[in-house]
Amino acid sequence: MEARFITDRRQWNDFVAKSPYGIITQSYEWGELSKDVGSRILRIGVVDEQNNLCAAMLVMVVKMSMLRSCFFYAPRGPVIDDPNSPAMGVLLNFVKSEARKFGAFMLKLEPAADLGDVQWTSALTRRGFQPCTQALHIRNEWILDIRPDEKDILANMKEKWRYNIRLAGRKGVTIREGHGHEDHEIFHRILQETSERDQFYIHNVEHFELLAKLYEEDDRYALLLAEHEGKAIAAIVLVRLGKWCWYRYGASLNQGRNLMPNHLLQWTGMRWAKAHGCEFYDFLGIPDSLEEPEAQKDPLWGVYSFKRGFNGFSRLSMPGYDLPYNPFLFQAYRRMLDLKNWRDTRQQKKAAALEAKEKAAAESKPAVPKTPELQTNEKAVPTGKA
């Protein structure tokens, strides 16, 4: 077997889609999407004597301006059925040779393997990888098995979620698939309002149009728009590969949220995924820890509460692992991470202390008695206005 660059999109995607560790961020198109945000990418595969892929790794070259260097990053990769197989060694040796050409100081892997997967942990540790506490990709995800029939999927949801799905329909909310520039402009305007409300970064509309262009082939992409009285009030973006469908983006206007369009959108998304042969619907990110009350402090708690109402289960992936190529730069990088973690923790403690202080002050403040309404038999004085 040998490692080499892979340029055959179909060969790459067929392998990734069939692997138990295959994921959308290791698909061929994800590399093209990464180029759009300025990343240089490498598609490295290992083929056997019959030219069949037996390992694949989509690598992003991540620049580190503070270190005047870069590192290699495989988003939820590599894709290989057995990390202890000879193909893993062939793959890593080829990646290391490419890293020398780029001057990369390390390789960061975040495999799509579950936390506690002994096979992966032992394979990486044996090859010199070191666990990393900071994840570039959200590790915990909420997943729904959509293999049962639609009646059973609905029955297993929380009662309030089923009610809200029906309520949206009764209130006149309709769902349609969006296509082309105009519909993506509509989606992006809704997303802008959502980002202002929830304070998160969004790409420009061209990025989403590229996402659609890359995945629309073979009907692997869907933009679903929820409309009420002819106006779009919410939307979601879905991407699928193999037996999996991922809910990548969601957006809603402030006006119309009481119509419950998001519940109907998700149900429609599940039906779309099921109709296209998917077996699992991935809602993506939720808090790493689901233990209350600590988890309720996580910014993702609200979306987690929404997602779990549809039923499903959480899947926490193993932590990232780093393989140093340049020990000096690698240690500098790790010290930067430690400093960032210290600052983040300090800010969180300050914010929590301030919140507790404000809460205590509000609770200790005596309640102001309500002024009783005066009873009067006098008639209202005319204002002269009609």
C-alpha positions as CSV (number, residue, x, y, z in Angstrom):
1,M,0.0,0.0,0.0
2,E,1.0,3.6,-0.5
3,A,0.0,7.1,0.5
4,R,-0.7,9.8,-2.1
5,F,-2.8,12.8,-2.8
6,I,-6.4,11.9,-3.9
7,T,-8.1,14.0,-6.6
8,D,-11.1,11.6,-7.4
9,R,-14.0,13.2,-5.6
10,R,-16.3,10.1,-6.0
11,Q,-13.7,7.7,-4.7
12,W,-13.0,9.9,-1.7
13,N,-16.6,10.4,-0.7
14,D,-17.6,6.8,-1.3
15,F,-14.9,5.7,1.2
16,V,-15.8,8.4,3.8
17,A,-19.5,7.8,3.6
18,K,-19.1,4.0,4.2
19,S,-16.7,4.3,7.1
20,P,-18.0,4.2,10.7
21,Y,-15.7,7.2,11.3
22,G,-16.8,9.1,8.2
23,I,-18.2,12.6,8.8
24,I,-19.1,15.6,6.7
25,T,-16.0,17.6,7.7
26,Q,-13.9,14.9,6.1
27,S,-15.9,15.0,2.8
28,Y,-14.2,16.1,-0.4
29,E,-16.4,19.2,-0.6
30,W,-15.5,20.4,2.8
31,G,-12.0,21.0,1.5
32,E,-13.3,23.3,-1.2
33,L,-15.4,25.1,1.5
34,S,-12.3,25.5,3.7
35,K,-10.5,27.1,0.8
36,D,-13.2,29.8,0.7
37,V,-12.2,30.9,4.2
38,G,-8.5,31.1,3.3
39,S,-7.3,27.6,4.3
40,R,-4.9,25.6,2.2
41,I,-6.0,21.9,2.2
42,L,-4.4,18.5,1.5
43,R,-6.4,15.4,0.7
44,I,-4.2,12.4,1.6
45,G,-5.2,8.8,1.1
46,V,-3.7,5.4,1.5
47,V,-4.6,2.9,-1.3
48,D,-4.0,-0.8,-1.5
49,E,-2.7,-2.9,-4.4
50,Q,-6.2,-2.8,-6.1
51,N,-6.2,1.0,-5.8
52,N,-8.9,0.9,-3.1
53,L,-8.8,3.6,-0.4
54,C,-8.2,2.2,3.1
55,A,-7.5,5.5,4.9
56,A,-8.1,9.2,4.2
57,M,-7.3,12.5,5.9
58,L,-8.5,15.9,4.9
59,V,-5.8,18.3,6.3
60,M,-6.2,22.0,6.8
61,V,-3.0,24.1,7.0
62,V,-3.7,26.5,9.9
63,K,-1.5,29.6,10.2
64,M,-0.2,30.7,13.6
65,S,1.0,34.3,13.1
66,M,2.1,34.7,16.7
67,L,4.5,31.8,16.2
68,R,5.3,32.6,12.6
69,S,4.5,29.1,11.7
70,C,1.6,26.8,11.0
71,F,0.1,23.4,12.0
72,F,-1.8,20.6,10.3
73,Y,-5.4,20.0,11.4
74,A,-7.7,17.2,10.4
75,P,-11.3,18.2,11.3
76,R,-12.8,15.1,12.8
77,G,-10.2,13.0,11.0
78,P,-8.6,10.8,9.9
79,V,-11.1,8.3,8.4
80,I,-9.8,4.8,8.9
81,D,-11.7,1.8,10.2
82,D,-8.8,0.4,12.3
83,P,-6.3,3.0,13.6
84,N,-3.9,0.2,14.6
85,S,-3.7,-1.1,11.0
86,P,-0.5,-0.6,8.9
87,A,-2.4,1.9,6.8
88,M,-2.3,4.3,9.7
89,G,1.5,4.3,9.8
90,V,1.7,4.8,6.1
91,L,-0.7,7.7,6.3
92,L,1.1,9.5,9.2
93,N,4.5,9.1,7.6
94,F,3.3,10.8,4.4
95,V,1.6,13.6,6.4
96,K,4.9,14.1,8.3
97,S,6.8,14.5,5.1
98,E,4.4,17.1,3.9
99,A,4.6,18.9,7.2
100,R,8.3,19.4,6.7
101,K,7.6,21.1,3.4
102,F,5.2,23.5,5.0
103,G,7.2,24.0,8.2
104,A,4.2,22.8,10.3
105,F,5.1,22.3,14.0
106,M,2.4,19.7,14.7
107,L,-0.5,17.6,13.5
108,K,-3.8,17.9,15.4
109,L,-6.3,15.1,15.1
110,E,-9.9,15.2,16.4
111,P,-11.2,11.7,15.4
112,A,-14.9,11.0,15.1
113,A,-14.5,8.3,17.7
114,D,-16.4,8.1,21.0
115,L,-14.8,9.2,24.3
116,G,-13.2,6.1,25.9
117,D,-12.5,4.4,22.6
118,V,-9.5,2.3,23.7
119,Q,-8.6,1.3,20.2
120,W,-8.1,4.9,19.1
121,T,-6.5,6.1,22.4
122,S,-3.9,3.4,22.4
123,A,-3.2,3.8,18.7
124,L,-2.5,7.5,19.0
125,T,-0.6,7.3,22.2
126,R,1.7,4.6,20.8
127,R,2.6,6.9,17.9
128,G,3.6,9.8,20.1
129,F,0.3,11.8,20.1
130,Q,-0.5,13.9,23.2
131,P,-4.1,14.6,24.4
132,C,-5.2,18.3,24.1
133,T,-7.8,19.9,26.3
134,Q,-8.8,22.5,23.8
135,A,-11.1,21.3,21.0
136,L,-11.4,23.2,17.7
137,H,-14.6,21.2,16.9
138,I,-17.5,20.9,19.4
139,R,-17.1,17.4,20.9
140,N,-20.6,16.7,22.2
141,E,-23.5,16.3,19.8
142,W,-27.2,15.4,20.0
143,I,-28.3,12.6,17.6
144,L,-31.6,11.2,16.7
145,D,-32.1,7.7,15.2
146,I,-34.6,8.2,12.3
147,R,-34.8,4.6,11.3
148,P,-38.2,4.0,12.9
149,D,-41.3,5.1,11.0
150,E,-42.5,8.7,11.2
151,K,-45.3,7.8,13.6
152,D,-42.9,6.3,16.1
153,I,-40.5,9.2,15.8
154,L,-43.3,11.6,16.6
155,A,-44.5,9.5,19.5
156,N,-41.1,9.5,21.1
157,M,-40.9,13.3,21.1
158,K,-41.9,15.4,24.2
159,E,-45.6,16.1,24.1
160,K,-45.0,19.8,23.9
161,W,-42.8,19.4,20.8
162,R,-45.5,17.4,19.0
163,Y,-48.0,20.0,20.0
164,N,-45.8,22.8,18.6
165,I,-45.3,21.0,15.3
166,R,-49.0,20.8,14.9
167,L,-49.5,24.3,16.2
168,A,-47.2,25.8,13.5
169,G,-49.3,24.1,10.8
170,R,-52.6,25.3,12.3
171,K,-51.2,28.9,12.5
172,G,-50.5,28.8,8.8
173,V,-46.7,28.1,8.8
174,T,-45.6,26.4,5.6
175,I,-42.2,24.9,4.7
176,R,-40.6,25.0,1.3
177,E,-37.1,24.2,-0.1
178,G,-35.1,27.2,-1.1
179,H,-32.9,27.4,-4.2
180,G,-30.8,30.0,-5.9
181,H,-29.4,33.4,-5.0
182,E,-32.7,35.0,-3.9
183,D,-33.6,32.4,-1.4
184,H,-30.1,32.4,0.1
185,E,-30.3,36.1,0.4
186,I,-33.5,35.6,2.4
187,F,-31.9,33.0,4.6
188,H,-28.9,35.2,5.2
189,R,-31.0,38.2,6.3
190,I,-32.7,35.9,8.8
191,L,-29.4,34.6,9.9
192,Q,-28.1,38.2,10.4
193,E,-30.9,39.0,12.8
194,T,-30.3,35.7,14.7
195,S,-26.6,36.5,15.0
196,E,-27.3,39.9,16.4
197,R,-29.7,38.4,18.9
198,D,-27.5,35.5,20.0
199,Q,-24.1,37.1,19.4
200,F,-22.3,34.8,17.0
201,Y,-20.2,35.2,13.9
202,I,-21.7,34.4,10.4
203,H,-20.1,34.0,7.0
204,N,-21.2,36.1,4.0
205,V,-24.0,35.0,1.7
206,E,-21.5,33.8,-0.9
207,H,-20.1,31.2,1.5
208,F,-23.6,29.7,1.9
209,E,-24.2,29.7,-1.8
210,L,-20.9,27.9,-2.3
211,L,-22.0,25.4,0.3
212,A,-25.1,24.8,-1.7
213,K,-23.3,24.5,-5.0
214,L,-20.8,22.0,-3.5
215,Y,-23.4,19.7,-1.9
216,E,-26.5,20.1,-4.2
217,E,-25.2,17.4,-6.5
218,D,-26.9,14.1,-5.7
219,D,-29.4,16.1,-3.6
220,R,-27.1,16.2,-0.5
221,Y,-28.1,19.8,0.5
222,A,-31.3,21.4,1.6
223,L,-32.3,24.9,2.5
224,L,-35.7,24.8,4.2
225,L,-37.6,28.1,4.6
226,A,-40.5,28.5,7.0
227,E,-43.0,31.0,5.7
228,H,-46.1,32.7,7.2
229,E,-48.4,34.8,5.1
230,G,-45.9,34.8,2.3
231,K,-42.9,36.0,4.5
232,A,-39.9,33.8,5.5
233,I,-39.6,33.8,9.3
234,A,-37.1,30.9,9.9
235,A,-34.8,28.6,8.1
236,I,-32.4,25.6,8.5
237,V,-29.6,24.2,6.3
238,L,-29.1,20.5,6.1
239,V,-26.2,18.5,4.6
240,R,-26.0,14.7,4.2
241,L,-23.4,12.1,3.5
242,G,-24.0,8.3,3.6
243,K,-26.4,7.4,6.3
244,W,-26.1,10.7,8.2
245,C,-27.7,14.1,7.9
246,W,-26.3,17.1,9.7
247,Y,-28.3,20.2,10.8
248,R,-25.6,22.7,10.0
249,Y,-27.3,26.1,10.5
250,G,-30.6,27.5,11.8
251,A,-32.0,31.0,11.9
252,S,-35.2,32.7,12.9
253,L,-36.6,36.3,13.0
254,N,-37.6,37.8,16.3
255,Q,-41.1,38.3,14.9
256,G,-43.0,35.1,14.4
257,R,-41.1,32.9,16.9
258,N,-44.4,32.3,18.7
259,L,-45.7,30.5,15.7
260,M,-43.2,27.7,16.4
261,P,-41.6,27.5,13.0
262,N,-38.4,25.9,14.3
263,H,-40.3,22.8,15.5
264,L,-41.9,22.3,12.2
265,L,-38.6,23.0,10.3
266,Q,-36.8,20.3,12.3
267,W,-39.6,17.8,11.7
268,T,-39.6,18.6,8.0
269,G,-35.8,18.2,8.0
270,M,-36.0,14.8,9.6
271,R,-38.5,13.7,7.0
272,W,-36.2,15.0,4.2
273,A,-33.3,13.1,5.6
274,K,-35.3,9.9,6.0
275,A,-36.6,10.2,2.5
276,H,-33.0,10.4,1.2
277,G,-32.0,7.2,3.0
278,C,-30.4,8.7,6.1
279,E,-30.6,6.7,9.4
280,F,-29.3,9.4,11.8
281,Y,-30.1,13.1,12.2
282,D,-27.3,15.0,13.9
283,F,-28.3,18.2,15.6
284,L,-24.6,19.0,16.3
285,G,-23.4,21.0,19.3
286,I,-24.6,20.6,22.9
287,P,-22.7,21.3,26.2
288,D,-19.8,18.9,27.0
289,S,-21.3,18.3,30.4
290,L,-25.0,17.6,30.8
291,E,-25.0,17.5,34.6
292,E,-27.3,20.2,36.1
293,P,-26.9,22.9,37.4
294,E,-23.4,23.3,36.0
295,A,-24.5,22.6,32.4
296,Q,-27.1,25.4,32.6
297,K,-24.3,27.9,32.7
298,D,-23.1,26.8,29.3
299,P,-24.1,29.0,26.3
300,L,-25.3,25.9,24.5
301,W,-27.8,24.9,27.3
302,G,-30.7,26.6,25.6
303,V,-30.2,24.9,22.2
304,Y,-29.6,21.6,24.0
305,S,-33.0,21.9,25.8
306,F,-34.6,22.5,22.3
307,K,-32.8,19.6,20.6
308,R,-33.5,17.0,23.3
309,G,-37.2,17.6,23.1
310,F,-37.2,15.7,19.8
311,N,-35.8,12.7,21.6
312,G,-32.3,11.2,20.8
313,F,-29.0,10.7,22.6
314,S,-25.8,12.5,23.2
315,R,-22.4,11.4,21.7
316,L,-19.3,12.8,23.3
317,S,-16.2,12.4,21.1
318,M,-12.7,11.7,22.3
319,P,-10.5,14.7,22.9
320,G,-8.1,16.0,20.3
321,Y,-4.6,14.6,20.0
322,D,-1.5,16.5,18.9
323,L,1.6,15.0,17.3
324,P,4.6,17.4,17.8
325,Y,7.0,17.9,14.9
326,N,8.9,20.9,16.3
327,P,9.1,20.5,20.1
328,F,10.1,24.1,20.8
329,L,7.2,25.6,18.8
330,F,4.8,22.9,20.1
331,Q,5.6,23.9,23.8
332,A,5.1,27.6,22.9
333,Y,1.8,26.7,21.4
334,R,0.7,24.7,24.5
335,R,1.8,27.6,26.8
336,M,-0.4,29.9,24.7
337,L,-3.3,27.6,25.2
338,D,-2.7,27.4,29.0
339,L,-2.7,31.2,29.2
340,K,-5.9,31.5,27.2
341,N,-7.6,28.9,29.4
342,W,-6.5,30.8,32.5
343,R,-7.8,34.1,31.1
344,D,-11.1,32.5,30.1
345,T,-11.6,30.9,33.5
346,R,-10.8,34.2,35.2
347,Q,-13.3,36.1,33.2
348,Q,-16.0,33.4,33.8
349,K,-15.4,33.6,37.5
350,K,-15.6,37.4,37.5
351,A,-18.8,37.2,35.5
352,A,-20.3,34.6,37.8
353,A,-19.3,36.7,40.9
354,L,-20.9,39.8,39.4
355,E,-24.1,37.9,38.6
356,A,-24.3,36.5,42.1
357,K,-23.7,40.0,43.6
358,E,-26.5,41.5,41.5
359,K,-28.8,38.7,42.3
360,A,-28.1,39.0,46.1
361,A,-28.7,42.8,45.9
362,A,-32.0,42.3,44.1
363,E,-33.2,39.7,46.7
364,S,-32.2,41.9,49.7
365,K,-34.0,45.0,48.3
366,P,-37.3,45.5,50.1
367,A,-40.4,45.2,47.9
368,V,-42.2,48.4,47.1
369,P,-45.8,48.1,48.2
370,K,-48.3,48.7,45.5
371,T,-50.4,51.9,45.7
372,P,-54.0,50.9,46.0
373,E,-56.2,52.1,43.2
374,L,-58.5,54.9,44.2
375,Q,-62.2,54.3,43.8
376,T,-64.0,57.3,42.3
377,N,-67.5,58.1,40.9
378,E,-66.2,61.0,38.9
379,K,-66.6,60.8,35.2
380,A,-63.6,61.0,33.0
381,V,-62.7,64.5,31.9
382,P,-63.1,64.9,28.2
383,T,-59.8,65.7,26.4
384,G,-61.3,67.2,23.3
385,K,-59.8,64.4,21.2
386,A,-62.0,62.3,19.0
